[in-house]
Amino acid sequence: MPDDKPSQRICFPAPSQDEGRRRIIFRLNPEDIAYVVMILEAYDYIAIPRTIDQVNGIMEALCAPDYYEEVRSLVAALAEDSPGLAIIAG
């Protein structure tokens, strides 16, 4: 019986930074990931939260260019309340 497992690990490339979307990458305590996802989704999906590294608490928020400043302000406000959250890039 053939082995159904792929011979190599499949990785998805990071989305490119183009005029159609912006990204903000930030680090947080891994136990806070679900909370941040719910906050971003509660703002009428102002951004798409994506976990890059669950173990180390690296996330990104993908958003339309029109909402970039609002999303960055929201993440910065969350960082004031969460000592482990810090914007890395974006």
Biopython code that builds the backbone (N, CA, C, O; Angstrom):
import numpy as np
from Bio.PDB.StructureBuilder import StructureBuilder

atoms = [
    (1, "MET", "N", (0.846, -1.172, 0.000)),
    (1, "MET", "CA", (0.000, 0.000, 0.000)),
    (1, "MET", "C", (0.897, 1.243, 0.000)),
    (1, "MET", "O", (1.809, 1.338, 0.822)),
    (2, "PRO", "N", (0.653, 2.198, -0.909)),
    (2, "PRO", "CA", (1.509, 3.390, -0.969)),
    (2, "PRO", "C", (1.260, 4.309, 0.231)),
    (2, "PRO", "O", (0.172, 4.356, 0.804)),
    (3, "ASP", "N", (2.314, 5.026, 0.574)),
    (3, "ASP", "CA", (2.223, 5.979, 1.674)),
    (3, "ASP", "C", (1.510, 7.232, 1.176)),
    (3, "ASP", "O", (1.943, 7.833, 0.192)),
    (4, "ASP", "N", (0.411, 7.641, 1.845)),
    (4, "ASP", "CA", (-0.387, 8.789, 1.419)),
    (4, "ASP", "C", (0.186, 10.126, 1.873)),
    (4, "ASP", "O", (-0.345, 11.173, 1.502)),
    (5, "LYS", "N", (1.246, 10.119, 2.658)),
    (5, "LYS", "CA", (1.815, 11.360, 3.152)),
    (5, "LYS", "C", (2.665, 12.025, 2.066)),
    (5, "LYS", "O", (3.361, 11.341, 1.315)),
    (6, "PRO", "N", (2.607, 13.360, 1.984)),
    (6, "PRO", "CA", (3.450, 14.038, 0.996)),
    (6, "PRO", "C", (4.920, 13.876, 1.353)),
    (6, "PRO", "O", (5.272, 13.753, 2.527)),
    (7, "SER", "N", (5.770, 13.875, 0.342)),
    (7, "SER", "CA", (7.192, 13.678, 0.568)),
    (7, "SER", "C", (7.866, 14.918, 1.144)),
    (7, "SER", "O", (8.962, 14.824, 1.696)),
    (8, "GLN", "N", (7.233, 16.060, 1.023)),
    (8, "GLN", "CA", (7.791, 17.273, 1.587)),
    (8, "GLN", "C", (6.687, 18.099, 2.243)),
    (8, "GLN", "O", (5.507, 17.937, 1.935)),
    (9, "ARG", "N", (7.079, 18.961, 3.124)),
    (9, "ARG", "CA", (6.109, 19.807, 3.806)),
    (9, "ARG", "C", (5.593, 20.875, 2.844)),
    (9, "ARG", "O", (6.362, 21.490, 2.106)),
    (10, "ILE", "N", (4.298, 21.077, 2.865)),
    (10, "ILE", "CA", (3.683, 22.075, 1.997)),
    (10, "ILE", "C", (3.550, 23.372, 2.778)),
    (10, "ILE", "O", (2.955, 23.393, 3.856)),
    (11, "CYS", "N", (4.095, 24.441, 2.247)),
    (11, "CYS", "CA", (4.014, 25.755, 2.880)),
    (11, "CYS", "C", (3.371, 26.733, 1.912)),
    (11, "CYS", "O", (3.618, 26.690, 0.707)),
    (12, "PHE", "N", (2.552, 27.607, 2.452)),
    (12, "PHE", "CA", (1.924, 28.614, 1.633)),
    (12, "PHE", "C", (2.771, 29.889, 1.678)),
    (12, "PHE", "O", (3.225, 30.290, 2.749)),
    (13, "PRO", "N", (2.982, 30.515, 0.545)),
    (13, "PRO", "CA", (3.791, 31.736, 0.549)),
    (13, "PRO", "C", (3.064, 32.868, 1.260)),
    (13, "PRO", "O", (1.834, 32.917, 1.281)),
    (14, "ALA", "N", (3.826, 33.757, 1.829)),
    (14, "ALA", "CA", (3.233, 34.935, 2.472)),
    (14, "ALA", "C", (2.607, 35.807, 1.397)),
    (14, "ALA", "O", (3.165, 35.945, 0.308)),
    (15, "PRO", "N", (1.463, 36.393, 1.689)),
    (15, "PRO", "CA", (0.834, 37.244, 0.686)),
    (15, "PRO", "C", (1.724, 38.436, 0.353)),
    (15, "PRO", "O", (2.388, 38.994, 1.226)),
    (16, "SER", "N", (1.727, 38.810, -0.901)),
    (16, "SER", "CA", (2.546, 39.946, -1.315)),
    (16, "SER", "C", (1.882, 41.245, -0.874)),
    (16, "SER", "O", (0.662, 41.326, -0.726)),
    (17, "GLN", "N", (2.707, 42.242, -0.671)),
    (17, "GLN", "CA", (2.204, 43.561, -0.286)),
    (17, "GLN", "C", (1.935, 44.315, -1.594)),
    (17, "GLN", "O", (2.869, 44.803, -2.231)),
    (18, "ASP", "N", (0.695, 44.407, -1.984)),
    (18, "ASP", "CA", (0.366, 45.126, -3.205)),
    (18, "ASP", "C", (-0.719, 46.148, -2.921)),
    (18, "ASP", "O", (-1.117, 46.332, -1.771)),
    (19, "GLU", "N", (-1.197, 46.810, -3.959)),
    (19, "GLU", "CA", (-2.191, 47.857, -3.763)),
    (19, "GLU", "C", (-3.537, 47.309, -3.305)),
    (19, "GLU", "O", (-4.393, 48.082, -2.876)),
    (20, "GLY", "N", (-3.747, 45.991, -3.384)),
    (20, "GLY", "CA", (-5.024, 45.407, -2.995)),
    (20, "GLY", "C", (-5.137, 45.058, -1.527)),
    (20, "GLY", "O", (-6.239, 44.818, -1.034)),
    (21, "ARG", "N", (-4.012, 45.023, -0.812)),
    (21, "ARG", "CA", (-4.064, 44.659, 0.609)),
    (21, "ARG", "C", (-2.817, 45.168, 1.327)),
    (21, "ARG", "O", (-1.767, 45.387, 0.724)),
    (22, "ARG", "N", (-2.972, 45.345, 2.626)),
    (22, "ARG", "CA", (-1.864, 45.738, 3.492)),
    (22, "ARG", "C", (-1.795, 44.715, 4.611)),
    (22, "ARG", "O", (-2.780, 44.035, 4.898)),
    (23, "ARG", "N", (-0.645, 44.604, 5.238)),
    (23, "ARG", "CA", (-0.509, 43.658, 6.345)),
    (23, "ARG", "C", (0.226, 44.289, 7.509)),
    (23, "ARG", "O", (1.135, 45.103, 7.347)),
    (24, "ILE", "N", (-0.204, 43.879, 8.685)),
    (24, "ILE", "CA", (0.427, 44.293, 9.928)),
    (24, "ILE", "C", (0.815, 43.011, 10.648)),
    (24, "ILE", "O", (-0.039, 42.166, 10.918)),
    (25, "ILE", "N", (2.083, 42.865, 10.956)),
    (25, "ILE", "CA", (2.569, 41.663, 11.642)),
    (25, "ILE", "C", (2.860, 42.044, 13.091)),
    (25, "ILE", "O", (3.488, 43.066, 13.365)),
    (26, "PHE", "N", (2.396, 41.209, 14.007)),
    (26, "PHE", "CA", (2.608, 41.494, 15.418)),
    (26, "PHE", "C", (2.834, 40.221, 16.204)),
    (26, "PHE", "O", (2.461, 39.125, 15.784)),
    (27, "ARG", "N", (3.464, 40.402, 17.369)),
    (27, "ARG", "CA", (3.759, 39.295, 18.292)),
    (27, "ARG", "C", (2.887, 39.468, 19.525)),
    (27, "ARG", "O", (2.666, 40.588, 19.985)),
    (28, "LEU", "N", (2.397, 38.365, 20.055)),
    (28, "LEU", "CA", (1.584, 38.407, 21.261)),
    (28, "LEU", "C", (1.746, 37.108, 22.021)),
    (28, "LEU", "O", (2.331, 36.148, 21.518)),
    (29, "ASN", "N", (1.226, 37.084, 23.230)),
    (29, "ASN", "CA", (1.248, 35.843, 24.003)),
    (29, "ASN", "C", (0.342, 34.837, 23.298)),
    (29, "ASN", "O", (-0.787, 35.176, 22.943)),
    (30, "PRO", "N", (0.812, 33.606, 23.089)),
    (30, "PRO", "CA", (0.010, 32.621, 22.359)),
    (30, "PRO", "C", (-1.390, 32.407, 22.926)),
    (30, "PRO", "O", (-2.316, 32.110, 22.171)),
    (31, "GLU", "N", (-1.564, 32.549, 24.228)),
    (31, "GLU", "CA", (-2.899, 32.350, 24.809)),
    (31, "GLU", "C", (-3.863, 33.489, 24.465)),
    (31, "GLU", "O", (-5.065, 33.367, 24.705)),
    (32, "ASP", "N", (-3.359, 34.586, 23.910)),
    (32, "ASP", "CA", (-4.210, 35.713, 23.524)),
    (32, "ASP", "C", (-4.629, 35.683, 22.055)),
    (32, "ASP", "O", (-5.354, 36.575, 21.613)),
    (33, "ILE", "N", (-4.199, 34.696, 21.297)),
    (33, "ILE", "CA", (-4.496, 34.648, 19.862)),
    (33, "ILE", "C", (-5.998, 34.630, 19.605)),
    (33, "ILE", "O", (-6.487, 35.402, 18.780)),
    (34, "ALA", "N", (-6.730, 33.775, 20.287)),
    (34, "ALA", "CA", (-8.179, 33.679, 20.054)),
    (34, "ALA", "C", (-8.876, 34.994, 20.377)),
    (34, "ALA", "O", (-9.805, 35.391, 19.674)),
    (35, "TYR", "N", (-8.438, 35.672, 21.435)),
    (35, "TYR", "CA", (-9.034, 36.955, 21.814)),
    (35, "TYR", "C", (-8.837, 37.995, 20.704)),
    (35, "TYR", "O", (-9.779, 38.697, 20.339)),
    (36, "VAL", "N", (-7.626, 38.094, 20.174)),
    (36, "VAL", "CA", (-7.333, 39.076, 19.127)),
    (36, "VAL", "C", (-8.111, 38.741, 17.851)),
    (36, "VAL", "O", (-8.612, 39.640, 17.177)),
    (37, "VAL", "N", (-8.212, 37.468, 17.523)),
    (37, "VAL", "CA", (-9.002, 37.062, 16.350)),
    (37, "VAL", "C", (-10.454, 37.508, 16.521)),
    (37, "VAL", "O", (-11.047, 38.057, 15.593)),
    (38, "MET", "N", (-11.026, 37.277, 17.698)),
    (38, "MET", "CA", (-12.419, 37.667, 17.937)),
    (38, "MET", "C", (-12.605, 39.186, 17.868)),
    (38, "MET", "O", (-13.619, 39.662, 17.360)),
    (39, "ILE", "N", (-11.638, 39.942, 18.375)),
    (39, "ILE", "CA", (-11.740, 41.407, 18.318)),
    (39, "ILE", "C", (-11.717, 41.874, 16.859)),
    (39, "ILE", "O", (-12.543, 42.698, 16.464)),
    (40, "LEU", "N", (-10.787, 41.359, 16.060)),
    (40, "LEU", "CA", (-10.711, 41.768, 14.654)),
    (40, "LEU", "C", (-11.973, 41.367, 13.888)),
    (40, "LEU", "O", (-12.440, 42.114, 13.028)),
    (41, "GLU", "N", (-12.514, 40.216, 14.190)),
    (41, "GLU", "CA", (-13.745, 39.779, 13.526)),
    (41, "GLU", "C", (-14.948, 40.581, 14.015)),
    (41, "GLU", "O", (-15.891, 40.796, 13.253)),
    (42, "ALA", "N", (-14.932, 41.022, 15.259)),
    (42, "ALA", "CA", (-16.053, 41.793, 15.805)),
    (42, "ALA", "C", (-16.180, 43.166, 15.151)),
    (42, "ALA", "O", (-17.265, 43.745, 15.129)),
    (43, "TYR", "N", (-15.097, 43.676, 14.631)),
    (43, "TYR", "CA", (-15.129, 44.958, 13.925)),
    (43, "TYR", "C", (-15.531, 44.747, 12.472)),
    (43, "TYR", "O", (-14.885, 45.270, 11.564)),
    (44, "ASP", "N", (-16.593, 43.985, 12.252)),
    (44, "ASP", "CA", (-17.126, 43.704, 10.919)),
    (44, "ASP", "C", (-16.042, 43.276, 9.936)),
    (44, "ASP", "O", (-16.006, 43.724, 8.790)),
    (45, "TYR", "N", (-15.167, 42.406, 10.408)),
    (45, "TYR", "CA", (-14.101, 41.869, 9.564)),
    (45, "TYR", "C", (-13.292, 42.986, 8.912)),
    (45, "TYR", "O", (-13.027, 42.960, 7.710)),
    (46, "ILE", "N", (-12.905, 43.972, 9.730)),
    (46, "ILE", "CA", (-12.096, 45.088, 9.250)),
    (46, "ILE", "C", (-10.748, 44.582, 8.727)),
    (46, "ILE", "O", (-10.111, 45.218, 7.887)),
    (47, "ALA", "N", (-10.333, 43.433, 9.238)),
    (47, "ALA", "CA", (-9.091, 42.801, 8.794)),
    (47, "ALA", "C", (-9.255, 41.286, 8.890)),
    (47, "ALA", "O", (-10.106, 40.782, 9.623)),
    (48, "ILE", "N", (-8.442, 40.591, 8.150)),
    (48, "ILE", "CA", (-8.438, 39.133, 8.209)),
    (48, "ILE", "C", (-7.267, 38.713, 9.089)),
    (48, "ILE", "O", (-6.112, 38.889, 8.701)),
    (49, "PRO", "N", (-7.545, 38.161, 10.268)),
    (49, "PRO", "CA", (-6.457, 37.717, 11.135)),
    (49, "PRO", "C", (-5.898, 36.378, 10.647)),
    (49, "PRO", "O", (-6.643, 35.494, 10.222)),
    (50, "ARG", "N", (-4.594, 36.252, 10.717)),
    (50, "ARG", "CA", (-3.944, 35.018, 10.266)),
    (50, "ARG", "C", (-2.806, 34.701, 11.230)),
    (50, "ARG", "O", (-1.949, 35.544, 11.493)),
    (51, "THR", "N", (-2.806, 33.490, 11.748)),
    (51, "THR", "CA", (-1.742, 33.067, 12.657)),
    (51, "THR", "C", (-0.580, 32.532, 11.830)),
    (51, "THR", "O", (-0.741, 31.589, 11.056)),
    (52, "ILE", "N", (0.577, 33.133, 11.999)),
    (52, "ILE", "CA", (1.774, 32.697, 11.275)),
    (52, "ILE", "C", (2.496, 31.624, 12.072)),
    (52, "ILE", "O", (2.902, 30.603, 11.517)),
    (53, "ASP", "N", (2.658, 31.851, 13.381)),
    (53, "ASP", "CA", (3.359, 30.906, 14.252)),
    (53, "ASP", "C", (2.625, 30.860, 15.588)),
    (53, "ASP", "O", (2.763, 31.763, 16.414)),
    (54, "GLN", "N", (1.851, 29.808, 15.791)),
    (54, "GLN", "CA", (1.031, 29.699, 16.999)),
    (54, "GLN", "C", (1.880, 29.518, 18.250)),
    (54, "GLN", "O", (1.539, 30.053, 19.305)),
    (55, "VAL", "N", (2.960, 28.785, 18.155)),
    (55, "VAL", "CA", (3.797, 28.513, 19.324)),
    (55, "VAL", "C", (4.449, 29.794, 19.842)),
    (55, "VAL", "O", (4.499, 30.022, 21.050)),
    (56, "ASN", "N", (4.945, 30.624, 18.933)),
    (56, "ASN", "CA", (5.632, 31.855, 19.324)),
    (56, "ASN", "C", (4.724, 33.078, 19.315)),
    (56, "ASN", "O", (5.179, 34.178, 19.629)),
    (57, "GLY", "N", (3.457, 32.916, 18.965)),
    (57, "GLY", "CA", (2.505, 34.016, 18.996)),
    (57, "GLY", "C", (2.740, 35.082, 17.944)),
    (57, "GLY", "O", (2.690, 36.273, 18.252)),
    (58, "ILE", "N", (2.996, 34.677, 16.710)),
    (58, "ILE", "CA", (3.185, 35.630, 15.609)),
    (58, "ILE", "C", (1.917, 35.610, 14.760)),
    (58, "ILE", "O", (1.495, 34.558, 14.279)),
    (59, "MET", "N", (1.318, 36.784, 14.583)),
    (59, "MET", "CA", (0.100, 36.903, 13.786)),
    (59, "MET", "C", (0.255, 38.035, 12.784)),
    (59, "MET", "O", (1.164, 38.859, 12.880)),
    (60, "GLU", "N", (-0.658, 38.050, 11.821)),
    (60, "GLU", "CA", (-0.736, 39.175, 10.914)),
    (60, "GLU", "C", (-2.201, 39.517, 10.697)),
    (60, "GLU", "O", (-3.084, 38.671, 10.835)),
    (61, "ALA", "N", (-2.432, 40.766, 10.359)),
    (61, "ALA", "CA", (-3.769, 41.232, 10.021)),
    (61, "ALA", "C", (-3.701, 41.755, 8.592)),
    (61, "ALA", "O", (-2.966, 42.700, 8.306)),
    (62, "LEU", "N", (-4.466, 41.141, 7.695)),
    (62, "LEU", "CA", (-4.538, 41.582, 6.305)),
    (62, "LEU", "C", (-5.742, 42.498, 6.169)),
    (62, "LEU", "O", (-6.832, 42.166, 6.636)),
    (63, "CYS", "N", (-5.555, 43.647, 5.536)),
    (63, "CYS", "CA", (-6.657, 44.592, 5.408)),
    (63, "CYS", "C", (-6.558, 45.363, 4.098)),
    (63, "CYS", "O", (-5.515, 45.386, 3.444)),
    (64, "ALA", "N", (-7.650, 45.980, 3.739)),
    (64, "ALA", "CA", (-7.677, 46.851, 2.562)),
    (64, "ALA", "C", (-6.909, 48.123, 2.900)),
    (64, "ALA", "O", (-6.883, 48.537, 4.059)),
    (65, "PRO", "N", (-6.281, 48.751, 1.902)),
    (65, "PRO", "CA", (-5.524, 49.979, 2.169)),
    (65, "PRO", "C", (-6.362, 51.067, 2.845)),
    (65, "PRO", "O", (-5.833, 51.840, 3.644)),
    (66, "ASP", "N", (-7.648, 51.138, 2.540)),
    (66, "ASP", "CA", (-8.507, 52.157, 3.148)),
    (66, "ASP", "C", (-8.659, 51.976, 4.656)),
    (66, "ASP", "O", (-8.938, 52.944, 5.363)),
    (67, "TYR", "N", (-8.482, 50.769, 5.153)),
    (67, "TYR", "CA", (-8.661, 50.484, 6.577)),
    (67, "TYR", "C", (-7.339, 50.324, 7.323)),
    (67, "TYR", "O", (-7.341, 50.026, 8.518)),
    (68, "TYR", "N", (-6.227, 50.515, 6.647)),
    (68, "TYR", "CA", (-4.920, 50.260, 7.259)),
    (68, "TYR", "C", (-4.722, 51.054, 8.559)),
    (68, "TYR", "O", (-4.341, 50.478, 9.578)),
    (69, "GLU", "N", (-4.974, 52.349, 8.535)),
    (69, "GLU", "CA", (-4.751, 53.172, 9.729)),
    (69, "GLU", "C", (-5.664, 52.752, 10.878)),
    (69, "GLU", "O", (-5.244, 52.758, 12.035)),
    (70, "GLU", "N", (-6.908, 52.388, 10.568)),
    (70, "GLU", "CA", (-7.827, 51.943, 11.613)),
    (70, "GLU", "C", (-7.363, 50.629, 12.233)),
    (70, "GLU", "O", (-7.406, 50.460, 13.451)),
    (71, "VAL", "N", (-6.920, 49.704, 11.388)),
    (71, "VAL", "CA", (-6.459, 48.407, 11.897)),
    (71, "VAL", "C", (-5.190, 48.593, 12.721)),
    (71, "VAL", "O", (-5.051, 47.996, 13.788)),
    (72, "ARG", "N", (-4.269, 49.413, 12.235)),
    (72, "ARG", "CA", (-3.033, 49.666, 12.985)),
    (72, "ARG", "C", (-3.355, 50.305, 14.337)),
    (72, "ARG", "O", (-2.749, 49.948, 15.347)),
    (73, "SER", "N", (-4.297, 51.241, 14.367)),
    (73, "SER", "CA", (-4.706, 51.872, 15.632)),
    (73, "SER", "C", (-5.351, 50.861, 16.576)),
    (73, "SER", "O", (-5.126, 50.897, 17.786)),
    (74, "LEU", "N", (-6.154, 49.961, 16.014)),
    (74, "LEU", "CA", (-6.796, 48.932, 16.829)),
    (74, "LEU", "C", (-5.756, 48.003, 17.450)),
    (74, "LEU", "O", (-5.830, 47.693, 18.639)),
    (75, "VAL", "N", (-4.792, 47.560, 16.653)),
    (75, "VAL", "CA", (-3.739, 46.676, 17.179)),
    (75, "VAL", "C", (-2.901, 47.424, 18.213)),
    (75, "VAL", "O", (-2.522, 46.848, 19.233)),
    (76, "ALA", "N", (-2.610, 48.689, 17.963)),
    (76, "ALA", "CA", (-1.853, 49.488, 18.940)),
    (76, "ALA", "C", (-2.632, 49.638, 20.247)),
    (76, "ALA", "O", (-2.041, 49.590, 21.326)),
    (77, "ALA", "N", (-3.947, 49.817, 20.160)),
    (77, "ALA", "CA", (-4.776, 49.907, 21.367)),
    (77, "ALA", "C", (-4.785, 48.583, 22.129)),
    (77, "ALA", "O", (-4.753, 48.567, 23.359)),
    (78, "LEU", "N", (-4.827, 47.488, 21.397)),
    (78, "LEU", "CA", (-4.757, 46.173, 22.047)),
    (78, "LEU", "C", (-3.405, 45.994, 22.727)),
    (78, "LEU", "O", (-3.323, 45.370, 23.785)),
    (79, "ALA", "N", (-2.345, 46.533, 22.133)),
    (79, "ALA", "CA", (-1.003, 46.419, 22.716)),
    (79, "ALA", "C", (-0.902, 47.170, 24.040)),
    (79, "ALA", "O", (-0.142, 46.774, 24.924)),
    (80, "GLU", "N", (-1.663, 48.247, 24.178)),
    (80, "GLU", "CA", (-1.657, 48.986, 25.448)),
    (80, "GLU", "C", (-2.265, 48.157, 26.570)),
    (80, "GLU", "O", (-1.853, 48.273, 27.724)),
    (81, "ASP", "N", (-3.248, 47.317, 26.236)),
    (81, "ASP", "CA", (-3.913, 46.487, 27.239)),
    (81, "ASP", "C", (-3.234, 45.144, 27.452)),
    (81, "ASP", "O", (-3.367, 44.544, 28.518)),
    (82, "SER", "N", (-2.506, 44.666, 26.445)),
    (82, "SER", "CA", (-1.853, 43.361, 26.527)),
    (82, "SER", "C", (-0.342, 43.567, 26.531)),
    (82, "SER", "O", (0.227, 43.962, 25.513)),
    (83, "PRO", "N", (0.310, 43.309, 27.649)),
    (83, "PRO", "CA", (1.754, 43.589, 27.742)),
    (83, "PRO", "C", (2.602, 42.793, 26.755)),
    (83, "PRO", "O", (3.698, 43.234, 26.408)),
    (84, "GLY", "N", (2.140, 41.655, 26.300)),
    (84, "GLY", "CA", (2.941, 40.840, 25.391)),
    (84, "GLY", "C", (2.761, 41.161, 23.931)),
    (84, "GLY", "O", (3.460, 40.592, 23.092)),
    (85, "LEU", "N", (1.838, 42.062, 23.588)),
    (85, "LEU", "CA", (1.542, 42.354, 22.183)),
    (85, "LEU", "C", (2.396, 43.518, 21.697)),
    (85, "LEU", "O", (2.464, 44.564, 22.343)),
    (86, "ALA", "N", (3.052, 43.323, 20.544)),
    (86, "ALA", "CA", (3.878, 44.379, 19.959)),
    (86, "ALA", "C", (3.844, 44.245, 18.446)),
    (86, "ALA", "O", (3.921, 43.136, 17.917)),
    (87, "ILE", "N", (3.731, 45.360, 17.751)),
    (87, "ILE", "CA", (3.756, 45.363, 16.291)),
    (87, "ILE", "C", (5.191, 45.157, 15.836)),
    (87, "ILE", "O", (6.104, 45.856, 16.277)),
    (88, "ILE", "N", (5.378, 44.186, 14.947)),
    (88, "ILE", "CA", (6.699, 43.872, 14.418)),
    (88, "ILE", "C", (6.949, 44.597, 13.101)),
    (88, "ILE", "O", (8.017, 45.171, 12.888)),
    (89, "ALA", "N", (5.949, 44.561, 12.220)),
    (89, "ALA", "CA", (6.075, 45.191, 10.902)),
    (89, "ALA", "C", (4.717, 45.657, 10.441)),
    (89, "ALA", "O", (3.683, 45.107, 10.818)),
    (90, "GLY", "N", (4.743, 46.683, 9.618)),
    (90, "GLY", "CA", (3.498, 47.167, 9.027)),
    (90, "GLY", "C", (3.069, 48.496, 9.529)),
    (90, "GLY", "O", (2.034, 49.012, 9.107)),
]
sb = StructureBuilder()
sb.init_structure("model")
sb.init_model(0)
sb.init_chain("A")
sb.init_seg("    ")
for serial, (resi, resn, name, xyz) in enumerate(atoms, 1):
    if name == "N":
        sb.init_residue(resn, " ", resi, " ")
    sb.init_atom(name, np.array(xyz, "f"), 0.0, 1.0, " ", f" {name:<3s}", serial, name[0])
structure = sb.get_structure()
